[in-house]
Amino acid sequence: MRESFRCETCGKSYSSRVSLNHHSKMHAGATTCALCGRVSSRVADLRTHLKVVHKLSAQEIRALVPTREKYHFFGVPPLAGAPQPRPQ
């Protein structure tokens, strides 16, 4: 039987830890559009939404959407084995 990864917030199950990590960012608010409130499944989808719907530039999108290094501000732990941000 395959291992299942369950969301502690809503109980939804995923077949991979990566999928659960993407989903966790949604609960943390990291995938919610600051301009219209739309909730995306993944951060990449939020970036596409901002570009297509709100016509934002790449620089404007970077200002609104957290980068990997900033996800910890949303309470989302980084993936195991993912590169960690360098101390400044």
PDB file with SEQRES, HELIX, SHEET and CRYST1 records, atoms N, CA, C and O in Angstrom:
SEQRES   1 A   88  MET ARG GLU SER PHE ARG CYS GLU THR CYS GLY LYS SER          
SEQRES   2 A   88  TYR SER SER ARG VAL SER LEU ASN HIS HIS SER LYS MET          
SEQRES   3 A   88  HIS ALA GLY ALA THR THR CYS ALA LEU CYS GLY ARG VAL          
SEQRES   4 A   88  SER SER ARG VAL ALA ASP LEU ARG THR HIS LEU LYS VAL          
SEQRES   5 A   88  VAL HIS LYS LEU SER ALA GLN GLU ILE ARG ALA LEU VAL          
SEQRES   6 A   88  PRO THR ARG GLU LYS TYR HIS PHE PHE GLY VAL PRO PRO          
SEQRES   7 A   88  LEU ALA GLY ALA PRO GLN PRO ARG PRO GLN                      
HELIX    1 AA1 ARG A   17  HIS A   27  1                                  11    
HELIX    2 AA2 VAL A   43  VAL A   52  1                                  10    
HELIX    3 AA3 ALA A   58  LEU A   64  1                                   7    
HELIX    4 AA4 ARG A   68  PHE A   74  5                                   7    
SHEET    1 AA1 2 PHE A   5  ARG A   6  0                                        
SHEET    2 AA1 2 SER A  13  TYR A  14 -1                                        
CRYST1    1.000    1.000    1.000  90.00  90.00  90.00 P 1           1          
ATOM      1  N   MET A   1       0.837  -1.175   0.000  1.00  0.00           N  
ATOM      2  CA  MET A   1       0.000   0.000   0.000  1.00  0.00           C  
ATOM      3  C   MET A   1       0.892   1.252   0.000  1.00  0.00           C  
ATOM      4  O   MET A   1       1.925   1.287   0.669  1.00  0.00           O  
ATOM      5  N   ARG A   2       0.490   2.252  -0.740  1.00  0.00           N  
ATOM      6  CA  ARG A   2       1.275   3.482  -0.853  1.00  0.00           C  
ATOM      7  C   ARG A   2       1.149   4.322   0.405  1.00  0.00           C  
ATOM      8  O   ARG A   2       0.116   4.331   1.074  1.00  0.00           O  
ATOM      9  N   GLU A   3       2.229   5.027   0.705  1.00  0.00           N  
ATOM     10  CA  GLU A   3       2.209   5.941   1.848  1.00  0.00           C  
ATOM     11  C   GLU A   3       1.347   7.148   1.499  1.00  0.00           C  
ATOM     12  O   GLU A   3       1.367   7.634   0.368  1.00  0.00           O  
ATOM     13  N   SER A   4       0.594   7.622   2.478  1.00  0.00           N  
ATOM     14  CA  SER A   4      -0.288   8.765   2.289  1.00  0.00           C  
ATOM     15  C   SER A   4       0.155   9.885   3.216  1.00  0.00           C  
ATOM     16  O   SER A   4       0.559   9.641   4.352  1.00  0.00           O  
ATOM     17  N   PHE A   5       0.076  11.109   2.725  1.00  0.00           N  
ATOM     18  CA  PHE A   5       0.449  12.279   3.511  1.00  0.00           C  
ATOM     19  C   PHE A   5      -0.809  13.100   3.733  1.00  0.00           C  
ATOM     20  O   PHE A   5      -1.407  13.589   2.775  1.00  0.00           O  
ATOM     21  N   ARG A   6      -1.218  13.256   4.991  1.00  0.00           N  
ATOM     22  CA  ARG A   6      -2.486  13.886   5.336  1.00  0.00           C  
ATOM     23  C   ARG A   6      -2.258  15.300   5.872  1.00  0.00           C  
ATOM     24  O   ARG A   6      -1.360  15.537   6.679  1.00  0.00           O  
ATOM     25  N   CYS A   7      -3.089  16.230   5.406  1.00  0.00           N  
ATOM     26  CA  CYS A   7      -3.064  17.609   5.882  1.00  0.00           C  
ATOM     27  C   CYS A   7      -3.638  17.645   7.297  1.00  0.00           C  
ATOM     28  O   CYS A   7      -4.746  17.164   7.531  1.00  0.00           O  
ATOM     29  N   GLU A   8      -2.895  18.206   8.227  1.00  0.00           N  
ATOM     30  CA  GLU A   8      -3.359  18.295   9.616  1.00  0.00           C  
ATOM     31  C   GLU A   8      -4.455  19.347   9.783  1.00  0.00           C  
ATOM     32  O   GLU A   8      -5.190  19.321  10.770  1.00  0.00           O  
ATOM     33  N   THR A   9      -4.571  20.271   8.829  1.00  0.00           N  
ATOM     34  CA  THR A   9      -5.575  21.323   8.919  1.00  0.00           C  
ATOM     35  C   THR A   9      -6.946  20.863   8.432  1.00  0.00           C  
ATOM     36  O   THR A   9      -7.951  21.088   9.106  1.00  0.00           O  
ATOM     37  N   CYS A  10      -6.992  20.219   7.261  1.00  0.00           N  
ATOM     38  CA  CYS A  10      -8.290  19.858   6.676  1.00  0.00           C  
ATOM     39  C   CYS A  10      -8.501  18.364   6.474  1.00  0.00           C  
ATOM     40  O   CYS A  10      -9.607  17.933   6.148  1.00  0.00           O  
ATOM     41  N   GLY A  11      -7.449  17.568   6.663  1.00  0.00           N  
ATOM     42  CA  GLY A  11      -7.580  16.122   6.536  1.00  0.00           C  
ATOM     43  C   GLY A  11      -7.413  15.570   5.135  1.00  0.00           C  
ATOM     44  O   GLY A  11      -7.477  14.354   4.953  1.00  0.00           O  
ATOM     45  N   LYS A  12      -7.203  16.413   4.140  1.00  0.00           N  
ATOM     46  CA  LYS A  12      -7.034  15.947   2.766  1.00  0.00           C  
ATOM     47  C   LYS A  12      -5.741  15.138   2.655  1.00  0.00           C  
ATOM     48  O   LYS A  12      -4.730  15.496   3.260  1.00  0.00           O  
ATOM     49  N   SER A  13      -5.773  14.050   1.885  1.00  0.00           N  
ATOM     50  CA  SER A  13      -4.608  13.174   1.730  1.00  0.00           C  
ATOM     51  C   SER A  13      -3.943  13.372   0.383  1.00  0.00           C  
ATOM     52  O   SER A  13      -4.598  13.659  -0.619  1.00  0.00           O  
ATOM     53  N   TYR A  14      -2.631  13.215   0.380  1.00  0.00           N  
ATOM     54  CA  TYR A  14      -1.824  13.339  -0.831  1.00  0.00           C  
ATOM     55  C   TYR A  14      -0.880  12.158  -0.931  1.00  0.00           C  
ATOM     56  O   TYR A  14      -0.476  11.584   0.081  1.00  0.00           O  
ATOM     57  N   SER A  15      -0.532  11.799  -2.150  1.00  0.00           N  
ATOM     58  CA  SER A  15       0.340  10.654  -2.367  1.00  0.00           C  
ATOM     59  C   SER A  15       1.818  11.015  -2.244  1.00  0.00           C  
ATOM     60  O   SER A  15       2.671  10.129  -2.186  1.00  0.00           O  
ATOM     61  N   SER A  16       2.125  12.316  -2.203  1.00  0.00           N  
ATOM     62  CA  SER A  16       3.532  12.718  -2.052  1.00  0.00           C  
ATOM     63  C   SER A  16       3.649  13.870  -1.061  1.00  0.00           C  
ATOM     64  O   SER A  16       2.722  14.663  -0.892  1.00  0.00           O  
ATOM     65  N   ARG A  17       4.791  13.944  -0.421  1.00  0.00           N  
ATOM     66  CA  ARG A  17       5.063  15.018   0.532  1.00  0.00           C  
ATOM     67  C   ARG A  17       5.114  16.364  -0.185  1.00  0.00           C  
ATOM     68  O   ARG A  17       4.713  17.380   0.383  1.00  0.00           O  
ATOM     69  N   VAL A  18       5.601  16.385  -1.419  1.00  0.00           N  
ATOM     70  CA  VAL A  18       5.690  17.624  -2.191  1.00  0.00           C  
ATOM     71  C   VAL A  18       4.286  18.198  -2.421  1.00  0.00           C  
ATOM     72  O   VAL A  18       4.072  19.401  -2.272  1.00  0.00           O  
ATOM     73  N   SER A  19       3.336  17.334  -2.783  1.00  0.00           N  
ATOM     74  CA  SER A  19       1.964  17.804  -3.004  1.00  0.00           C  
ATOM     75  C   SER A  19       1.361  18.350  -1.720  1.00  0.00           C  
ATOM     76  O   SER A  19       0.665  19.365  -1.740  1.00  0.00           O  
ATOM     77  N   LEU A  20       1.623  17.685  -0.609  1.00  0.00           N  
ATOM     78  CA  LEU A  20       1.130  18.175   0.682  1.00  0.00           C  
ATOM     79  C   LEU A  20       1.758  19.525   1.012  1.00  0.00           C  
ATOM     80  O   LEU A  20       1.084  20.403   1.550  1.00  0.00           O  
ATOM     81  N   ASN A  21       3.024  19.699   0.700  1.00  0.00           N  
ATOM     82  CA  ASN A  21       3.703  20.968   0.966  1.00  0.00           C  
ATOM     83  C   ASN A  21       3.069  22.100   0.146  1.00  0.00           C  
ATOM     84  O   ASN A  21       2.855  23.195   0.665  1.00  0.00           O  
ATOM     85  N   HIS A  22       2.769  21.835  -1.139  1.00  0.00           N  
ATOM     86  CA  HIS A  22       2.087  22.839  -1.970  1.00  0.00           C  
ATOM     87  C   HIS A  22       0.743  23.196  -1.341  1.00  0.00           C  
ATOM     88  O   HIS A  22       0.388  24.371  -1.249  1.00  0.00           O  
ATOM     89  N   HIS A  23       0.005  22.188  -0.914  1.00  0.00           N  
ATOM     90  CA  HIS A  23      -1.316  22.381  -0.317  1.00  0.00           C  
ATOM     91  C   HIS A  23      -1.216  23.185   0.986  1.00  0.00           C  
ATOM     92  O   HIS A  23      -2.061  24.041   1.248  1.00  0.00           O  
ATOM     93  N   SER A  24      -0.210  22.920   1.788  1.00  0.00           N  
ATOM     94  CA  SER A  24      -0.032  23.616   3.074  1.00  0.00           C  
ATOM     95  C   SER A  24       0.141  25.112   2.887  1.00  0.00           C  
ATOM     96  O   SER A  24      -0.281  25.896   3.737  1.00  0.00           O  
ATOM     97  N   LYS A  25       0.751  25.513   1.792  1.00  0.00           N  
ATOM     98  CA  LYS A  25       0.940  26.935   1.512  1.00  0.00           C  
ATOM     99  C   LYS A  25      -0.397  27.629   1.300  1.00  0.00           C  
ATOM    100  O   LYS A  25      -0.534  28.820   1.580  1.00  0.00           O  
ATOM    101  N   MET A  26      -1.386  26.881   0.803  1.00  0.00           N  
ATOM    102  CA  MET A  26      -2.718  27.440   0.614  1.00  0.00           C  
ATOM    103  C   MET A  26      -3.335  27.780   1.970  1.00  0.00           C  
ATOM    104  O   MET A  26      -3.911  28.857   2.129  1.00  0.00           O  
ATOM    105  N   HIS A  27      -3.225  26.885   2.944  1.00  0.00           N  
ATOM    106  CA  HIS A  27      -3.767  27.150   4.278  1.00  0.00           C  
ATOM    107  C   HIS A  27      -3.032  28.299   4.963  1.00  0.00           C  
ATOM    108  O   HIS A  27      -3.617  29.029   5.764  1.00  0.00           O  
ATOM    109  N   ALA A  28      -1.753  28.454   4.645  1.00  0.00           N  
ATOM    110  CA  ALA A  28      -0.948  29.506   5.264  1.00  0.00           C  
ATOM    111  C   ALA A  28      -1.201  30.877   4.641  1.00  0.00           C  
ATOM    112  O   ALA A  28      -0.711  31.888   5.144  1.00  0.00           O  
ATOM    113  N   GLY A  29      -1.958  30.914   3.557  1.00  0.00           N  
ATOM    114  CA  GLY A  29      -2.251  32.189   2.907  1.00  0.00           C  
ATOM    115  C   GLY A  29      -1.246  32.586   1.855  1.00  0.00           C  
ATOM    116  O   GLY A  29      -1.354  33.668   1.278  1.00  0.00           O  
ATOM    117  N   ALA A  30      -0.270  31.739   1.591  1.00  0.00           N  
ATOM    118  CA  ALA A  30       0.784  32.072   0.637  1.00  0.00           C  
ATOM    119  C   ALA A  30       0.313  32.010  -0.810  1.00  0.00           C  
ATOM    120  O   ALA A  30       1.041  32.434  -1.708  1.00  0.00           O  
ATOM    121  N   THR A  31      -0.895  31.488  -1.058  1.00  0.00           N  
ATOM    122  CA  THR A  31      -1.388  31.386  -2.432  1.00  0.00           C  
ATOM    123  C   THR A  31      -2.639  32.234  -2.657  1.00  0.00           C  
ATOM    124  O   THR A  31      -3.360  32.026  -3.632  1.00  0.00           O  
ATOM    125  N   THR A  32      -2.898  33.182  -1.768  1.00  0.00           N  
ATOM    126  CA  THR A  32      -4.071  34.049  -1.887  1.00  0.00           C  
ATOM    127  C   THR A  32      -3.688  35.362  -2.562  1.00  0.00           C  
ATOM    128  O   THR A  32      -2.726  36.015  -2.158  1.00  0.00           O  
ATOM    129  N   CYS A  33      -4.434  35.744  -3.582  1.00  0.00           N  
ATOM    130  CA  CYS A  33      -4.169  36.989  -4.305  1.00  0.00           C  
ATOM    131  C   CYS A  33      -4.489  38.176  -3.403  1.00  0.00           C  
ATOM    132  O   CYS A  33      -5.605  38.297  -2.897  1.00  0.00           O  
ATOM    133  N   ALA A  34      -3.518  39.041  -3.208  1.00  0.00           N  
ATOM    134  CA  ALA A  34      -3.692  40.223  -2.362  1.00  0.00           C  
ATOM    135  C   ALA A  34      -4.590  41.265  -3.033  1.00  0.00           C  
ATOM    136  O   ALA A  34      -5.084  42.175  -2.367  1.00  0.00           O  
ATOM    137  N   LEU A  35      -4.802  41.140  -4.334  1.00  0.00           N  
ATOM    138  CA  LEU A  35      -5.592  42.125  -5.059  1.00  0.00           C  
ATOM    139  C   LEU A  35      -7.074  41.773  -5.143  1.00  0.00           C  
ATOM    140  O   LEU A  35      -7.925  42.661  -5.098  1.00  0.00           O  
ATOM    141  N   CYS A  36      -7.390  40.469  -5.266  1.00  0.00           N  
ATOM    142  CA  CYS A  36      -8.799  40.091  -5.430  1.00  0.00           C  
ATOM    143  C   CYS A  36      -9.260  38.979  -4.488  1.00  0.00           C  
ATOM    144  O   CYS A  36     -10.451  38.673  -4.430  1.00  0.00           O  
ATOM    145  N   GLY A  37      -8.327  38.373  -3.752  1.00  0.00           N  
ATOM    146  CA  GLY A  37      -8.698  37.343  -2.788  1.00  0.00           C  
ATOM    147  C   GLY A  37      -8.800  35.935  -3.342  1.00  0.00           C  
ATOM    148  O   GLY A  37      -9.102  35.011  -2.587  1.00  0.00           O  
ATOM    149  N   ARG A  38      -8.560  35.736  -4.630  1.00  0.00           N  
ATOM    150  CA  ARG A  38      -8.629  34.400  -5.221  1.00  0.00           C  
ATOM    151  C   ARG A  38      -7.556  33.512  -4.575  1.00  0.00           C  
ATOM    152  O   ARG A  38      -6.414  33.934  -4.397  1.00  0.00           O  
ATOM    153  N   VAL A  39      -7.937  32.293  -4.233  1.00  0.00           N  
ATOM    154  CA  VAL A  39      -6.995  31.342  -3.639  1.00  0.00           C  
ATOM    155  C   VAL A  39      -6.575  30.355  -4.713  1.00  0.00           C  
ATOM    156  O   VAL A  39      -7.417  29.685  -5.311  1.00  0.00           O  
ATOM    157  N   SER A  40      -5.284  30.265  -4.959  1.00  0.00           N  
ATOM    158  CA  SER A  40      -4.734  29.336  -5.941  1.00  0.00           C  
ATOM    159  C   SER A  40      -4.270  28.069  -5.232  1.00  0.00           C  
ATOM    160  O   SER A  40      -4.044  28.067  -4.022  1.00  0.00           O  
ATOM    161  N   SER A  41      -4.134  27.005  -5.995  1.00  0.00           N  
ATOM    162  CA  SER A  41      -3.654  25.744  -5.439  1.00  0.00           C  
ATOM    163  C   SER A  41      -2.165  25.797  -5.134  1.00  0.00           C  
ATOM    164  O   SER A  41      -1.699  25.237  -4.142  1.00  0.00           O  
ATOM    165  N   ARG A  42      -1.430  26.475  -5.998  1.00  0.00           N  
ATOM    166  CA  ARG A  42       0.024  26.530  -5.861  1.00  0.00           C  
ATOM    167  C   ARG A  42       0.494  27.968  -6.040  1.00  0.00           C  
ATOM    168  O   ARG A  42      -0.201  28.795  -6.630  1.00  0.00           O  
ATOM    169  N   VAL A  43       1.669  28.246  -5.529  1.00  0.00           N  
ATOM    170  CA  VAL A  43       2.254  29.584  -5.646  1.00  0.00           C  
ATOM    171  C   VAL A  43       2.482  29.926  -7.114  1.00  0.00           C  
ATOM    172  O   VAL A  43       2.270  31.067  -7.524  1.00  0.00           O  
ATOM    173  N   ALA A  44       2.913  28.942  -7.911  1.00  0.00           N  
ATOM    174  CA  ALA A  44       3.140  29.188  -9.341  1.00  0.00           C  
ATOM    175  C   ALA A  44       1.841  29.614 -10.020  1.00  0.00           C  
ATOM    176  O   ALA A  44       1.853  30.471 -10.904  1.00  0.00           O  
ATOM    177  N   ASP A  45       0.724  29.018  -9.611  1.00  0.00           N  
ATOM    178  CA  ASP A  45      -0.569  29.400 -10.181  1.00  0.00           C  
ATOM    179  C   ASP A  45      -0.944  30.826  -9.777  1.00  0.00           C  
ATOM    180  O   ASP A  45      -1.539  31.558 -10.568  1.00  0.00           O  
ATOM    181  N   LEU A  46      -0.604  31.217  -8.564  1.00  0.00           N  
ATOM    182  CA  LEU A  46      -0.856  32.592  -8.123  1.00  0.00           C  
ATOM    183  C   LEU A  46      -0.047  33.571  -8.969  1.00  0.00           C  
ATOM    184  O   LEU A  46      -0.561  34.616  -9.368  1.00  0.00           O  
ATOM    185  N   ARG A  47       1.199  33.246  -9.241  1.00  0.00           N  
ATOM    186  CA  ARG A  47       2.031  34.128 -10.067  1.00  0.00           C  
ATOM    187  C   ARG A  47       1.433  34.279 -11.472  1.00  0.00           C  
ATOM    188  O   ARG A  47       1.392  35.380 -12.021  1.00  0.00           O  
ATOM    189  N   THR A  48       0.973  33.165 -12.040  1.00  0.00           N  
ATOM    190  CA  THR A  48       0.342  33.219 -13.362  1.00  0.00           C  
ATOM    191  C   THR A  48      -0.924  34.072 -13.314  1.00  0.00           C  
ATOM    192  O   THR A  48      -1.164  34.877 -14.215  1.00  0.00           O  
ATOM    193  N   HIS A  49      -1.725  33.902 -12.280  1.00  0.00           N  
ATOM    194  CA  HIS A  49      -2.940  34.702 -12.102  1.00  0.00           C  
ATOM    195  C   HIS A  49      -2.604  36.196 -12.061  1.00  0.00           C  
ATOM    196  O   HIS A  49      -3.258  36.998 -12.729  1.00  0.00           O  
ATOM    197  N   LEU A  50      -1.602  36.564 -11.292  1.00  0.00           N  
ATOM    198  CA  LEU A  50      -1.225  37.980 -11.180  1.00  0.00           C  
ATOM    199  C   LEU A  50      -0.766  38.551 -12.519  1.00  0.00           C  
ATOM    200  O   LEU A  50      -1.050  39.704 -12.842  1.00  0.00           O  
ATOM    201  N   LYS A  51      -0.059  37.738 -13.287  1.00  0.00           N  
ATOM    202  CA  LYS A  51       0.436  38.183 -14.588  1.00  0.00           C  
ATOM    203  C   LYS A  51      -0.699  38.314 -15.600  1.00  0.00           C  
ATOM    204  O   LYS A  51      -0.788  39.323 -16.301  1.00  0.00           O  
ATOM    205  N   VAL A  52      -1.564  37.312 -15.683  1.00  0.00           N  
ATOM    206  CA  VAL A  52      -2.607  37.275 -16.709  1.00  0.00           C  
ATOM    207  C   VAL A  52      -3.807  38.154 -16.350  1.00  0.00           C  
ATOM    208  O   VAL A  52      -4.270  38.941 -17.176  1.00  0.00           O  
ATOM    209  N   VAL A  53      -4.304  38.023 -15.136  1.00  0.00           N  
ATOM    210  CA  VAL A  53      -5.528  38.734 -14.756  1.00  0.00           C  
ATOM    211  C   VAL A  53      -5.258  40.180 -14.377  1.00  0.00           C  
ATOM    212  O   VAL A  53      -5.983  41.080 -14.801  1.00  0.00           O  
ATOM    213  N   HIS A  54      -4.216  40.409 -13.579  1.00  0.00           N  
ATOM    214  CA  HIS A  54      -3.949  41.761 -13.084  1.00  0.00           C  
ATOM    215  C   HIS A  54      -2.870  42.491 -13.880  1.00  0.00           C  
ATOM    216  O   HIS A  54      -2.564  43.650 -13.600  1.00  0.00           O  
ATOM    217  N   LYS A  55      -2.295  41.811 -14.873  1.00  0.00           N  
ATOM    218  CA  LYS A  55      -1.309  42.419 -15.784  1.00  0.00           C  
ATOM    219  C   LYS A  55      -0.103  43.008 -15.050  1.00  0.00           C  
ATOM    220  O   LYS A  55       0.395  44.070 -15.422  1.00  0.00           O  
ATOM    221  N   LEU A  56       0.365  42.317 -14.008  1.00  0.00           N  
ATOM    222  CA  LEU A  56       1.513  42.807 -13.250  1.00  0.00           C  
ATOM    223  C   LEU A  56       2.818  42.386 -13.907  1.00  0.00           C  
ATOM    224  O   LEU A  56       2.890  41.356 -14.577  1.00  0.00           O  
ATOM    225  N   SER A  57       3.834  43.189 -13.706  1.00  0.00           N  
ATOM    226  CA  SER A  57       5.164  42.874 -14.214  1.00  0.00           C  
ATOM    227  C   SER A  57       5.822  41.844 -13.287  1.00  0.00           C  
ATOM    228  O   SER A  57       5.349  41.606 -12.175  1.00  0.00           O  
ATOM    229  N   ALA A  58       6.901  41.249 -13.752  1.00  0.00           N  
ATOM    230  CA  ALA A  58       7.629  40.270 -12.936  1.00  0.00           C  
ATOM    231  C   ALA A  58       8.098  40.900 -11.630  1.00  0.00           C  
ATOM    232  O   ALA A  58       8.054  40.257 -10.581  1.00  0.00           O  
ATOM    233  N   GLN A  59       8.544  42.143 -11.684  1.00  0.00           N  
ATOM    234  CA  GLN A  59       9.006  42.839 -10.481  1.00  0.00           C  
ATOM    235  C   GLN A  59       7.852  43.051  -9.499  1.00  0.00           C  
ATOM    236  O   GLN A  59       8.030  42.874  -8.294  1.00  0.00           O  
ATOM    237  N   GLU A  60       6.690  43.420  -9.992  1.00  0.00           N  
ATOM    238  CA  GLU A  60       5.527  43.611  -9.119  1.00  0.00           C  
ATOM    239  C   GLU A  60       5.083  42.288  -8.496  1.00  0.00           C  
ATOM    240  O   GLU A  60       4.681  42.243  -7.333  1.00  0.00           O  
ATOM    241  N   ILE A  61       5.159  41.221  -9.278  1.00  0.00           N  
ATOM    242  CA  ILE A  61       4.786  39.897  -8.764  1.00  0.00           C  
ATOM    243  C   ILE A  61       5.743  39.464  -7.668  1.00  0.00           C  
ATOM    244  O   ILE A  61       5.310  38.942  -6.640  1.00  0.00           O  
ATOM    245  N   ARG A  62       7.040  39.673  -7.870  1.00  0.00           N  
ATOM    246  CA  ARG A  62       8.029  39.315  -6.838  1.00  0.00           C  
ATOM    247  C   ARG A  62       7.775  40.073  -5.540  1.00  0.00           C  
ATOM    248  O   ARG A  62       8.034  39.550  -4.456  1.00  0.00           O  
ATOM    249  N   ALA A  63       7.271  41.295  -5.642  1.00  0.00           N  
ATOM    250  CA  ALA A  63       6.989  42.087  -4.445  1.00  0.00           C  
ATOM    251  C   ALA A  63       5.774  41.547  -3.682  1.00  0.00           C  
ATOM    252  O   ALA A  63       5.694  41.693  -2.462  1.00  0.00           O  
ATOM    253  N   LEU A  64       4.838  40.930  -4.392  1.00  0.00           N  
ATOM    254  CA  LEU A  64       3.607  40.436  -3.764  1.00  0.00           C  
ATOM    255  C   LEU A  64       3.670  38.975  -3.316  1.00  0.00           C  
ATOM    256  O   LEU A  64       3.063  38.604  -2.311  1.00  0.00           O  
ATOM    257  N   VAL A  65       4.403  38.150  -4.061  1.00  0.00           N  
ATOM    258  CA  VAL A  65       4.411  36.707  -3.802  1.00  0.00           C  
ATOM    259  C   VAL A  65       5.729  36.326  -3.135  1.00  0.00           C  
ATOM    260  O   VAL A  65       6.801  36.673  -3.631  1.00  0.00           O  
ATOM    261  N   PRO A  66       5.653  35.620  -2.020  1.00  0.00           N  
ATOM    262  CA  PRO A  66       6.886  35.256  -1.320  1.00  0.00           C  
ATOM    263  C   PRO A  66       7.743  34.291  -2.134  1.00  0.00           C  
ATOM    264  O   PRO A  66       7.229  33.457  -2.879  1.00  0.00           O  
ATOM    265  N   THR A  67       9.038  34.418  -1.978  1.00  0.00           N  
ATOM    266  CA  THR A  67       9.965  33.482  -2.602  1.00  0.00           C  
ATOM    267  C   THR A  67      10.143  32.300  -1.653  1.00  0.00           C  
ATOM    268  O   THR A  67       9.670  32.347  -0.518  1.00  0.00           O  
ATOM    269  N   ARG A  68      10.802  31.266  -2.090  1.00  0.00           N  
ATOM    270  CA  ARG A  68      11.021  30.091  -1.241  1.00  0.00           C  
ATOM    271  C   ARG A  68      11.621  30.460   0.108  1.00  0.00           C  
ATOM    272  O   ARG A  68      11.216  29.930   1.142  1.00  0.00           O  
ATOM    273  N   GLU A  69      12.579  31.362   0.091  1.00  0.00           N  
ATOM    274  CA  GLU A  69      13.259  31.744   1.325  1.00  0.00           C  
ATOM    275  C   GLU A  69      12.310  32.420   2.310  1.00  0.00           C  
ATOM    276  O   GLU A  69      12.556  32.404   3.516  1.00  0.00           O  
ATOM    277  N   LYS A  70      11.228  33.014   1.805  1.00  0.00           N  
ATOM    278  CA  LYS A  70      10.324  33.768   2.671  1.00  0.00           C  
ATOM    279  C   LYS A  70       9.124  32.952   3.132  1.00  0.00           C  
ATOM    280  O   LYS A  70       8.325  33.450   3.925  1.00  0.00           O  
ATOM    281  N   TYR A  71       8.968  31.705   2.660  1.00  0.00           N  
ATOM    282  CA  TYR A  71       7.806  30.911   3.047  1.00  0.00           C  
ATOM    283  C   TYR A  71       7.742  30.692   4.546  1.00  0.00           C  
ATOM    284  O   TYR A  71       6.650  30.550   5.097  1.00  0.00           O  
ATOM    285  N   HIS A  72       8.888  30.662   5.223  1.00  0.00           N  
ATOM    286  CA  HIS A  72       8.854  30.408   6.667  1.00  0.00           C  
ATOM    287  C   HIS A  72       8.079  31.492   7.403  1.00  0.00           C  
ATOM    288  O   HIS A  72       7.620  31.262   8.522  1.00  0.00           O  
ATOM    289  N   PHE A  73       7.921  32.686   6.790  1.00  0.00           N  
ATOM    290  CA  PHE A  73       7.124  33.732   7.410  1.00  0.00           C  
ATOM    291  C   PHE A  73       5.646  33.344   7.455  1.00  0.00           C  
ATOM    292  O   PHE A  73       4.889  33.871   8.270  1.00  0.00           O  
ATOM    293  N   PHE A  74       5.235  32.424   6.579  1.00  0.00           N  
ATOM    294  CA  PHE A  74       3.856  31.967   6.544  1.00  0.00           C  
ATOM    295  C   PHE A  74       3.672  30.717   7.403  1.00  0.00           C  
ATOM    296  O   PHE A  74       2.580  30.151   7.439  1.00  0.00           O  
ATOM    297  N   GLY A  75       4.718  30.283   8.088  1.00  0.00           N  
ATOM    298  CA  GLY A  75       4.611  29.098   8.927  1.00  0.00           C  
ATOM    299  C   GLY A  75       4.685  27.803   8.146  1.00  0.00           C  
ATOM    300  O   GLY A  75       4.297  26.753   8.658  1.00  0.00           O  
ATOM    301  N   VAL A  76       5.172  27.853   6.920  1.00  0.00           N  
ATOM    302  CA  VAL A  76       5.289  26.650   6.104  1.00  0.00           C  
ATOM    303  C   VAL A  76       6.734  26.191   6.155  1.00  0.00           C  
ATOM    304  O   VAL A  76       7.627  26.903   5.695  1.00  0.00           O  
ATOM    305  N   PRO A  77       6.979  24.997   6.715  1.00  0.00           N  
ATOM    306  CA  PRO A  77       8.356  24.529   6.780  1.00  0.00           C  
ATOM    307  C   PRO A  77       8.883  24.200   5.390  1.00  0.00           C  
ATOM    308  O   PRO A  77       8.116  23.765   4.531  1.00  0.00           O  
ATOM    309  N   PRO A  78      10.174  24.397   5.153  1.00  0.00           N  
ATOM    310  CA  PRO A  78      10.740  24.065   3.849  1.00  0.00           C  
ATOM    311  C   PRO A  78      10.734  22.550   3.652  1.00  0.00           C  
ATOM    312  O   PRO A  78      10.693  21.793   4.622  1.00  0.00           O  
ATOM    313  N   LEU A  79      10.775  22.118   2.403  1.00  0.00           N  
ATOM    314  CA  LEU A  79      10.845  20.697   2.111  1.00  0.00           C  
ATOM    315  C   LEU A  79      12.137  20.113   2.647  1.00  0.00           C  
ATOM    316  O   LEU A  79      13.172  20.778   2.650  1.00  0.00           O  
ATOM    317  N   ALA A  80      12.077  18.875   3.099  1.00  0.00           N  
ATOM    318  CA  ALA A  80      13.285  18.197   3.550  1.00  0.00           C  
ATOM    319  C   ALA A  80      14.245  18.110   2.374  1.00  0.00           C  
ATOM    320  O   ALA A  80      13.856  17.706   1.279  1.00  0.00           O  
ATOM    321  N   GLY A  81      15.490  18.487   2.599  1.00  0.00           N  
ATOM    322  CA  GLY A  81      16.506  18.438   1.552  1.00  0.00           C  
ATOM    323  C   GLY A  81      16.539  19.665   0.670  1.00  0.00           C  
ATOM    324  O   GLY A  81      17.429  19.792  -0.171  1.00  0.00           O  
ATOM    325  N   ALA A  82      15.592  20.574   0.837  1.00  0.00           N  
ATOM    326  CA  ALA A  82      15.585  21.802   0.029  1.00  0.00           C  
ATOM    327  C   ALA A  82      16.705  22.722   0.498  1.00  0.00           C  
ATOM    328  O   ALA A  82      17.013  22.753   1.690  1.00  0.00           O  
ATOM    329  N   PRO A  83      17.318  23.469  -0.413  1.00  0.00           N  
ATOM    330  CA  PRO A  83      18.363  24.398   0.005  1.00  0.00           C  
ATOM    331  C   PRO A  83      17.814  25.426   0.979  1.00  0.00           C  
ATOM    332  O   PRO A  83      16.730  25.972   0.774  1.00  0.00           O  
ATOM    333  N   GLN A  84      18.555  25.684   2.022  1.00  0.00           N  
ATOM    334  CA  GLN A  84      18.132  26.641   3.039  1.00  0.00           C  
ATOM    335  C   GLN A  84      18.704  28.013   2.732  1.00  0.00           C  
ATOM    336  O   GLN A  84      19.789  28.105   2.158  1.00  0.00           O  
ATOM    337  N   PRO A  85      18.004  29.087   3.100  1.00  0.00           N  
ATOM    338  CA  PRO A  85      18.540  30.426   2.859  1.00  0.00           C  
ATOM    339  C   PRO A  85      19.802  30.659   3.675  1.00  0.00           C  
ATOM    340  O   PRO A  85      19.953  30.153   4.787  1.00  0.00           O  
ATOM    341  N   ARG A  86      20.695  31.430   3.096  1.00  0.00           N  
ATOM    342  CA  ARG A  86      21.946  31.746   3.785  1.00  0.00           C  
ATOM    343  C   ARG A  86      21.689  32.798   4.850  1.00  0.00           C  
ATOM    344  O   ARG A  86      20.927  33.736   4.619  1.00  0.00           O  
ATOM    345  N   PRO A  87      22.319  32.656   6.025  1.00  0.00           N  
ATOM    346  CA  PRO A  87      22.158  33.696   7.044  1.00  0.00           C  
ATOM    347  C   PRO A  87      22.737  35.010   6.542  1.00  0.00           C  
ATOM    348  O   PRO A  87      23.749  35.024   5.840  1.00  0.00           O  
ATOM    349  N   GLN A  88      22.094  36.106   6.904  1.00  0.00           N  
ATOM    350  CA  GLN A  88      22.585  37.403   6.427  1.00  0.00           C  
ATOM    351  C   GLN A  88      23.256  38.167   7.515  1.00  0.00           C  
ATOM    352  O   GLN A  88      23.728  39.280   7.287  1.00  0.00           O  
TER     353      GLN A  88                                                      
END                                                                             
